[in-house]
Amino acid sequence: MRAVEKELARIESGVSDLIPRDGLIRKLERSVKTKNPLRVKLGIDPSAPHLTLGHSVPLRKMRLFQDLGHIGVLVVGDFTRLIGDPSGQCSTRALMSAEEINRNMATYQEQAFKILDPKRTEIRYNSEWLGKLGFADVIALSSKYTVARMLERDDFSKRFSANRPISILEFLYPLAQAYDSVAIHADIELGGNDQRFNLLLGRDIQREYGQEPQVILTVPLLIGIDGVRSMSQTAGNYVGVSERPGEMFGKLLAIPDELVQDYFFYLTDVSYETVASLSPRDAKRKLASEIVVMYHGEEAAIRAQDEFDRVHIRHERPSEVSKVVIDRSLVKEDGLIWVVDLLQASGMVTSRAEAKRLITQGGVRINDKRVATADLDLLFEPPLLIQIGKRSFAEAV
């Protein structure tokens, strides 16, 4: 089974947990003999509208399994998100409405197919089976696991020891995720290493329902572009796989130097050794270009790099800037406009408070001059080029 040995070496690269390894070998060997592809599961929590480069790490691993001839089953947790994944949480997670979940899921397929092979992908929503369970079914499922076992989970254990509340609802989340594996007959389940407990529980629940337990394969959580916390939309330290090429390029150039090697390893097919001799700046430019090519194509990457250089190196005006018409009632009789009103009217901030905060942080420029105070009234002589941060521009007319 030399082919299996080669597959295993590729599969194990960058993996945190592979449990059990011999179980995966047996499944791969059986798949070769029977010519039946394995079913490789990955669950996605629709808590936000974008898939990020953090999501791409397990998605790329799923794509590897697809390239080896197997089926990827992407389970969108539209039903379980009504509960909220308690993994890593120090308190009960806020519930989401069905409307919020549906809004977030709207473009998941398009984003996922930037990585996955559509011909070898099943996209399933766990409301298909969980929504059909009656109360008797939930009782039967709950009877298959104990509270003591649940409290072995690190986040539950810490909250219990600290006398922080844990709802019965939260105990249902890992059980529901485990039942997903039963419903789709998963051979393998992928996830971040924060999901280890949930994935192992899936093995136990599959046994209870008479199925062969899945192999679990976890990957490290990608550190976000701030270099501190795991990448997430909540933390704001993410790069979305469907973000505009220029935004993606600029964010990746801003990552700390110590992340470059991991980003090459987990996010691209480029060996870091091929760029190790480059300066940190040039290595990041190579990384940013490579990732934009992956998700938007080579021409988009060239344009993103040229635009970045135009604005941030040559300090020229962006080649394309959206125009916003300012309500003239905000302009005073002397022709002046309060800069906070200008920012809010531009749509670049959501509130006056946000505008004031950005000004205080030094993140606002008008016609390439930094705004030093929120008390500024400036002469409204359109067009005015508004810049917030390094990459957001609008022209007030």
C-alpha positions in Angstrom: 0.0 0.0 0.0 2.7 2.5 -1.0 0.0 4.8 -2.4 -1.6 4.9 1.1 1.7 5.7 2.7 2.3 8.6 0.4 -1.3 9.9 1.0 -0.8 9.6 4.7 2.4 11.7 4.6 0.6 14.5 2.8 -2.5 14.3 5.1 -0.4 14.4 8.3 1.5 17.6 7.3 0.5 20.5 9.6 -1.9 18.4 11.7 -2.3 18.8 15.4 -4.3 15.6 16.2 -4.8 12.5 14.2 -6.9 10.0 16.2 -6.5 7.2 15.6 -3.7 7.1 13.1 -4.1 3.4 12.5 -7.8 3.9 12.0 -7.1 6.3 9.1 -4.7 3.9 7.6 -7.4 1.2 7.6 -10.0 3.5 6.1 -7.6 4.6 3.4 -6.6 1.0 2.6 -10.3 -0.1 2.5 -11.1 2.8 0.2 -8.4 1.8 -2.2 -9.6 -1.9 -2.2 -13.3 -1.1 -2.6 -12.9 2.0 -4.7 -15.4 3.7 -2.4 -14.4 7.3 -1.4 -14.2 8.3 2.2 -16.7 10.9 3.5 -14.7 13.8 5.0 -16.7 16.2 7.2 -16.1 19.8 8.1 -18.5 21.9 10.1 -18.9 25.6 9.5 -20.5 27.9 12.1 -22.5 30.6 10.3 -21.9 33.2 13.0 -20.5 35.8 10.6 -20.9 36.4 6.8 -17.3 35.8 5.7 -15.1 32.7 5.5 -11.6 33.8 6.5 -8.1 32.5 5.8 -8.4 30.8 9.2 -11.3 28.8 7.8 -9.1 28.0 4.8 -6.7 25.9 6.8 -9.2 23.0 7.3 -10.8 23.7 4.0 -7.5 23.2 2.2 -7.0 20.0 4.1 -10.5 18.9 2.8 -9.4 19.9 -0.7 -6.4 17.6 -0.3 -8.7 14.7 0.5 -10.8 15.6 -2.5 -7.7 15.6 -4.7 -7.0 12.1 -3.3 -10.4 11.0 -4.6 -12.6 11.4 -1.5 -15.8 13.3 -0.9 -15.9 16.5 1.2 -19.1 17.1 3.2 -19.4 20.7 4.3 -21.9 20.9 7.1 -23.3 24.4 7.7 -24.5 24.6 11.3 -27.6 26.6 10.6 -29.5 24.7 13.4 -26.7 24.4 15.9 -25.9 28.1 15.6 -29.3 28.7 17.2 -27.5 27.2 20.3 -24.0 28.7 19.8 -20.8 26.7 20.0 -19.5 27.0 23.6 -15.9 26.0 22.6 -13.4 28.4 24.2 -16.2 30.5 25.7 -15.9 31.8 29.3 -19.7 32.6 29.4 -22.9 31.5 27.7 -22.9 32.6 24.1 -25.6 34.9 22.8 -28.2 33.2 20.6 -28.7 34.2 17.0 -31.9 34.6 15.1 -32.7 32.5 12.0 -32.7 35.7 10.0 -29.2 36.5 11.1 -28.0 33.0 10.3 -29.6 33.0 6.9 -28.0 36.3 6.1 -24.6 35.1 7.1 -24.9 31.9 5.0 -25.9 33.6 1.8 -22.5 33.5 0.1 -20.9 30.5 1.9 -21.1 28.2 -1.1 -19.5 30.7 -3.4 -16.7 31.4 -0.9 -16.1 27.7 -0.1 -15.8 26.8 -3.8 -12.8 29.2 -4.0 -11.0 26.3 -2.3 -13.1 23.1 -2.6 -13.8 21.1 -5.7 -17.5 21.6 -6.4 -17.8 18.2 -8.1 -16.6 16.4 -5.0 -18.4 18.5 -2.4 -21.7 18.0 -0.6 -23.0 21.1 1.1 -25.4 20.1 3.9 -27.3 22.2 6.4 -27.8 20.4 9.8 -31.3 21.7 10.1 -32.1 18.9 7.5 -31.9 16.3 10.3 -31.7 18.1 13.6 -34.8 20.1 12.8 -36.7 16.8 12.4 -35.8 15.3 15.8 -38.7 15.1 18.2 -38.3 15.5 22.0 -38.1 11.7 22.4 -35.2 11.7 19.9 -33.4 14.4 21.9 -33.9 12.4 25.1 -32.5 9.3 23.4 -29.5 11.3 22.1 -28.9 12.9 25.6 -29.0 9.5 27.3 -25.9 8.4 25.4 -23.5 10.8 27.2 -23.0 11.8 30.9 -22.6 15.1 32.6 -19.3 13.9 34.1 -17.9 13.3 30.6 -19.1 16.8 29.5 -17.3 18.4 32.4 -14.1 16.9 31.2 -14.1 19.5 28.5 -11.7 22.3 29.4 -14.0 25.3 29.0 -16.9 23.6 30.8 -14.6 22.5 33.6 -13.2 26.0 34.1 -16.6 27.6 34.2 -17.9 25.0 36.6 -15.0 25.5 38.9 -15.5 29.3 38.8 -19.2 28.9 39.5 -20.0 30.5 36.1 -23.3 29.3 34.6 -23.4 26.5 32.0 -26.8 26.0 30.4 -28.2 22.6 29.5 -28.6 24.1 26.0 -24.8 24.3 25.8 -24.5 20.6 26.6 -26.7 19.9 23.6 -24.3 21.6 21.2 -21.5 19.0 21.1 -24.2 16.3 21.1 -25.9 17.9 18.1 -22.5 18.3 16.3 -21.8 14.6 17.0 -25.2 13.6 15.6 -24.2 15.5 12.4 -21.5 12.8 11.9 -24.2 10.1 12.4 -26.5 11.8 9.9 -23.9 12.1 7.1 -22.0 8.8 7.9 -18.7 10.6 8.3 -15.5 8.6 8.0 -13.3 11.5 8.9 -14.0 14.8 10.6 -11.8 17.9 10.3 -11.7 20.9 12.6 -9.5 23.4 14.5 -7.7 22.1 17.5 -10.2 23.9 19.8 -12.8 21.3 18.4 -10.9 18.2 19.7 -13.5 17.4 22.4 -16.5 17.8 20.1 -14.9 15.7 17.4 -14.0 12.9 19.8 -17.5 13.0 21.2 -18.6 12.3 17.6 -16.7 9.1 17.6 -18.6 8.0 20.8 -22.0 8.9 19.4 -21.4 7.1 16.2 -20.6 3.9 18.1 -23.9 4.4 20.0 -25.7 4.5 16.7 -23.9 1.4 15.4 -21.6 3.2 13.0 -17.8 2.9 12.7 -16.3 5.8 14.5 -14.9 8.6 12.5 -11.2 9.5 12.5 -10.6 13.0 13.8 -8.0 15.3 12.3 -7.4 18.8 13.8 -5.3 21.7 12.6 -3.9 24.6 14.5 -6.0 27.8 14.8 -4.4 30.4 12.6 -3.2 33.5 14.4 -4.8 36.6 13.1 -3.1 39.6 11.4 -2.7 41.3 14.8 -0.2 38.5 15.7 -2.0 38.0 19.1 -5.3 36.2 18.9 -6.8 33.5 16.7 -8.2 34.9 13.5 -11.8 35.8 13.8 -14.3 38.4 12.5 -15.3 39.2 16.1 -11.7 40.2 16.9 -11.4 42.1 13.6 -8.0 40.5 12.9 -9.1 38.5 9.8 -8.6 38.4 6.0 -11.7 37.1 4.2 -11.3 34.7 1.3 -13.7 36.9 -0.7 -12.3 40.3 0.3 -11.4 42.7 -2.4 -7.9 42.0 -3.8 -6.5 45.4 -2.6 -7.8 45.0 0.9 -6.5 41.4 1.1 -3.1 42.5 -0.2 -2.8 45.4 2.2 -3.8 43.4 5.2 -1.3 40.7 4.5 1.5 43.2 4.1 0.7 44.4 7.6 1.1 41.1 9.4 4.0 40.8 12.0 7.2 39.3 10.6 6.9 36.2 12.8 3.7 35.1 11.1 5.1 34.9 7.6 6.5 31.4 7.8 3.2 29.9 9.2 1.1 31.8 6.7 3.2 30.4 3.8 2.9 26.9 5.3 -0.8 26.8 6.1 -2.3 29.1 3.5 -0.2 28.5 0.3 1.5 25.7 -1.6 4.7 27.8 -1.7 7.6 26.4 0.5 8.9 29.0 2.9 12.4 27.8 2.1 12.1 29.3 -1.3 11.6 32.8 0.2 13.6 32.5 3.4 16.4 34.5 1.9 14.2 37.5 1.1 13.8 40.4 3.4 10.7 40.4 5.7 9.2 43.1 3.5 9.8 41.2 0.2 8.7 37.9 1.8 5.4 39.5 2.8 4.9 40.9 -0.7 5.4 37.5 -2.1 2.9 36.0 0.4 0.3 38.7 -0.3 0.6 38.3 -4.0 0.4 34.5 -3.8 -2.8 34.6 -1.7 -4.5 37.2 -3.9 -3.6 35.1 -7.0 -5.2 32.0 -5.3 -8.5 33.8 -4.6 -8.7 36.4 -7.4 -6.3 35.5 -10.2 -2.9 36.8 -11.4 -4.2 40.1 -13.0 -6.0 41.1 -9.8 -2.8 40.5 -7.8 -0.8 42.7 -10.1 -3.4 45.4 -9.9 -3.5 45.1 -6.1 0.3 45.4 -5.8 0.4 48.4 -8.2 -2.4 50.2 -6.3 -0.7 49.6 -3.0 2.5 51.0 -4.3 0.7 54.0 -5.8 -1.0 54.9 -2.5 1.5 53.9 0.1 4.9 54.2 -1.5 4.4 56.9 -4.1 1.7 58.6 -2.0 -0.5 59.2 -5.0 -4.3 59.3 -5.2 -6.0 55.9 -5.5 -6.9 55.1 -9.1 -10.5 54.4 -8.2 -12.4 56.1 -5.4 -16.1 55.8 -4.7 -18.0 59.1 -4.7 -20.5 60.0 -2.0 -22.9 63.0 -2.3 -23.0 65.0 1.0 -26.2 66.4 2.2 -25.9 70.2 1.8 -27.9 70.8 4.9 -24.8 69.9 6.9 -22.9 72.8 5.3 -23.1 75.9 7.4 -23.8 79.4 5.9 -20.1 80.2 6.0 -19.4 77.2 3.8 -17.9 75.2 6.7 -18.8 71.6 7.6 -18.0 69.8 10.9 -15.6 67.0 10.1 -17.5 64.5 12.2 -20.7 65.3 10.2 -18.7 64.8 7.0 -17.4 61.4 8.0 -20.8 60.2 9.1 -22.4 61.5 5.9 -19.8 59.7 3.8 -21.0 56.3 5.2 -17.4 55.4 6.2 -18.3 55.3 9.8 -21.4 54.1 11.6 -21.7 56.9 14.2 -20.3 60.2 15.4 -18.7 58.3 18.3 -16.8 56.1 15.8 -15.7 59.2 13.8 -14.4 60.9 16.9 -12.5 57.8 18.0 -10.8 57.4 14.6 -9.8 61.0 14.6 -8.4 60.8 18.1 -6.4 57.7 17.0 -4.9 59.7 14.1 -6.6 57.5 11.5 -8.4 60.2 9.4 -7.0 62.3 6.6 -8.8 64.9 4.4 -7.1 65.7 1.1 -4.0 63.9 2.4 -3.8 66.0 5.6 -4.3 64.3 9.0 -7.3 65.5 11.0 -5.9 66.4 14.4 -9.1 67.1 16.3 -12.8 66.3 16.2 -13.6 70.0 16.8 -12.5 70.9 13.3 -14.8 72.8 10.9 -13.4 72.7 7.4 -14.3 74.5 4.2 -16.5 72.3 2.0 -15.0 72.7 -1.4 -15.7 69.4 -3.2 -14.3 67.1 -4.1 -12.8 66.2 -0.8 -10.7 63.0 -0.6 -11.5 61.2 2.7 -9.1 58.5 4.0 -9.7 56.3 7.0 -6.9 54.1 8.0 -4.5 52.9 5.3 -7.0 51.4 2.8 -10.4 53.1 3.0 -11.1 56.0 0.6 -14.1 58.0 -0.5 -14.6 61.2 -2.4 -17.1 63.7 -1.0 -18.9 65.7 -3.6 
